[in-house]
Amino acid sequence: MSALRQLLLVPRRTALWMVFATVLFAFSSSAQDQSPPPGPQPMGVSISMNGQNPLQDIDSTFKVFAVMTLLSLGPSIILLMTSFTRIVIVLSFIRTALSLQGAPSNQIIIGLSLFLTFFIMAPVWERIDKEALTPLRAQQITSAEALDKATVPLKAFMLRQTRPKDVELFVEISRIGPTAPDALPMKVVIPSFILSELRTAFQMGFLLFLPFILIDLVVATVLMSMGMMMMPPMTISLPLKILLFVLVDGWNLVVKSIVLSFGG
């Protein structure tokens, strides 16, 4: 009987060992499946506010945001503080007075306005470079002092082109009281300058429109007297406008008038 019992226990022990080996193999396989596959793994980014100096990080973020904002708005601000506004408006009036929709194109008008702006503002840029940028590069003054020195020639240029009435308007609105022109803040000088530039540009545009309006009136009157009421006056007046503008060397006169209007 004992021999028979031993024979029966041998298969049972073998089965237990086989079950135990199967469980171990399954566990090892699942562990291998959960392990990351070989090769480059995707990078993860973790953002946390638990750094050593979180306030300093936030302050740096705001500084970067402010710099990016200034870089995006800087060109528009600089163009409004120079002679560009008057030039581009007058040139646009010329194209409208000639009844030309796409000649010269917007790119040509803006490019010519930019180059004329560089020419007119050259003395101001040279003074800014001499009084502010050169000492700053030589580390003789701080950036704040350089900014203060750079605003002096620019403010002087804008005040020369600004009507006293416009300055008084913004001084009254801002309620800063009587102030000397050199002590006026830029928040008053800049809008006053822009308002004066718009008024001057529209005055010049009106004067440029007058000869072309006379051509339209003459052509329309002649066509009506001849009984040719069905013919559009623009068909005859447009070539006459272009011919008159070319004969009087219009572009030379317009550019000369614009430059001299700034006291150049």
Protein Blocks (a to p, Z undefined) as FASTA:
>chain_A
ZZmmmmmmmmmmmmmmmmmmmmmmmmmmmmmmmpccedjddddddddfkbfblmlmmmmm
mmmmmmmmmmmmmmmmmmmmmmklmmmmmmmmmmmmnopakbccfklmmmmmmmmmmmmm
mmmmmmmmmmmmmmmmnopacfklmmmmmmmmmmmmmmmmpcfklmmmmmmmnonopadf
klpcfklmmmmmmmmmmmmmmmmmmmmmmmmmmmmmmmmmmmmmnopambcfklmmmmmm
mmmmmmnommlmmmmmmmmmnoZZ
